[in-house]
Amino acid sequence: MSETDQAETGRIRLPWRRIALATLALAWIGSGIWHSFKPLPEGLALTGGQYPAPVIEFLADDTWVDENGERQTDQVIFDRKLELIGKAERLVVADMFLFNEFAGDADDEDMRALSAELTEALIKRQGSVPELRVVFITDPLNTIYGGIESPHLRAMREAGIEVVLTDLHRLRDSNPAWSGLWRLCCQWVGNNSNGGWLPNPVGDEPITLRSWMRLANFNANHRKTLVVDHGEDWKGLVTSANPHDASSAHSNQALVVSGPAVFDLLASERAIVAFSNADALWERPPQPNSPPARTHDETVQVLTESAIRDAVIGLLDAAGEGDEVELSMFYLSHRGIIEAMKGAAERGASVRALLDPNEHAFGRRKNGVPNRPVAAELTRAGVEVRWCHTTGEQCHEKLLLVRFGDGRAELIAGTANYTRRNLDDLNPETALHLRGSDATPPLVRASERFDERWNNRHGRSYSLDYDEYAVESRLRYWQYRIMEATGLSTF
């Protein structure tokens, strides 16, 4: 071939390479955009009705440092879960995010083998009441996306419990820079649990490359809920606490409710099962007629996904002079909520935030993102910030309480961190919105507990001054902003 022919061939091939690369880039971008904004599965982003709340329990797992510098715990949430399961006769529906023994040692004196305890309790109750139907919903992370086998899930299946792994493919993507490509090339390849060759980021057993590729999507079913029949009634529990061994020393909160709101909670879980494994759908229990709630009644409302965000921002926007805002949060990074908190402070509300310092992650050290740069921004705007006094565990709560000067009070508590991933219709989340007065018992208990921890009552060190973890770095601030906006983060 002559030099002229070779040059002409090169000129012909070059545009085709460019066209192929451009086509791939457009497909990647298009895939990322579509899967970030595609329609949600039916039943998500639920705003439930406001119903009378005949029974509401506020529960808390507390962790503090005593006068000798030793960590102490007082935990009740998980025992209440086991008690509710132990009385079920017709139906148990549990949706639990972290359900494994990864990244922790349950032999520590203040740790519990929570995943094994829950497995045993469900299997025992299923065996004692053969007509009982148990549906256990969880996140594929607990099998490293099919890369390992979970002994707890296997034991449940063998006992006749219906195990539903949430189909994350149906959800929107929070990390489109990676997920846009992964959707094109790799989501179809499946996985296997016969052994991998790559290090496991959360455990000891090697995992596959396919597990790592799925892990980088950073999406999850983040709910922690339980619904059981309770005599002629039903009870629902919504908590920030995972049945996860390495999380068993965390501080957390929970609400237990009965009455008609539980049917909204049950419907929100049916939505997950409907797009993940419709064969596990249970027969809808008959729902009694519910009297309309009067505005001055104590009421409770189920919220999921972006409905939580909208309720939180609405509640903060209503706060002003003479009102008190109290927030306890593991991750705080959502721009809408941060601006709403600053706005409440500007209008004269007392706004206090008790935040996890984002220092500990199951034996690993973290750099304080996002809470520390967010705390600096809030402090400059007049919000008071203190840090939970953690010593290896996490301050894992997700709770907002607003007490109004006219005697009203409202509490939003549940599974969701206040981040883009948790509140913008990316992860499944659940919260309960309780309305009442400043004399409503669970609202009184939530307020008293916040005061105990803020002021370190009873000789216990629950919290530390803002200066202990203050970070004023603009570099750290923009690191958080970029991670939040792009989804290239685990928060």
C-alpha angles and dihedrals in degrees: 000000000000124000088250092054092048092051091049091049090051090050090051095047097047097066091049091054089050092047091050093049092046091049091051091048092050091047090049093049093043092049091049093050095045095049091046094055107022118130115284120242112267115275099030124115088039123184104192127203123275104249135178110267108220094175127021126167124191111206130183139187107211129199124183144154116253129217090273093055093253124136115245130186137198110187130176109151099087093046088054090052091053091047092053092048090049092060099045117119106168114020141007119184114181125177112188127172106198111034109157147081096251123135100006148073113234089191090077109110095245096041130088135205090239098165092054092045092052092046091051093047094051094045092046093051092045089053094047095049108035093184091056115110116215121190116184117193121190145154124271089235086084089069092035085249094306095318095113136020119249110223090203094054091045091052091050093051091049089053092054098259114143108237117198120193107202112248099233091182088076093058129083118266120249096189104047094166088072103019093056089064095037091056090056101044114019119020091089098056098082122202142247136220097215092107137290136217104225128087117268112237093208105026148016104263114093116245137203131262087246090060091053091049091053092044090060090066088074094206126131148161095254099181126126107189139140130194122184137164111251112194106297090340136062131235130203129195124197118184146161090227122105123207087235122132096221090050095053096103095050123115112244144160134224140184123208116198139176133192132056096330088072090069090059088050090051091049091052090057092047086059091060093047092046093064097032105044115347091185088073095058112126128217110269110251116232111269118217120228109268122213114233114263117246116226094247095050126101104258137180128205133190116229129182135188114330091005086071091054093049093049093048093050091045091052093048091046089056093056120097144130112001095014127113125218119195121184129183112185143164096200123018116178110117108126095212092054094044090053090047091052091050090048092053090052091049090054090056103263119142103244119189127176125194105196138182108245090227090232103124131054111169097305097330127103119237129202098236097258125175103006101050098054089040090052090053090053093048093047091054088053094054100264114138113230131191129174127233109247099240125177103187098319127085135248089232103176129131106193139136123186124183120187113193125211092240092063099264120127134187132191129194113188133159147100103315128101111212096255136116092253093052100041109030099073095272104106123034107249137169134205138169121226111208120192124189142106134298086263095056104119100230091044090049090050093049091050095046091049092051090052092049092053097040093051098033095237125192095027092293123131105221099149144025134214119271091248091065091076103012114151118183096171114136088203091059090045094055091043088060093045093052093045091049094048098045100038091234091136143073095239 
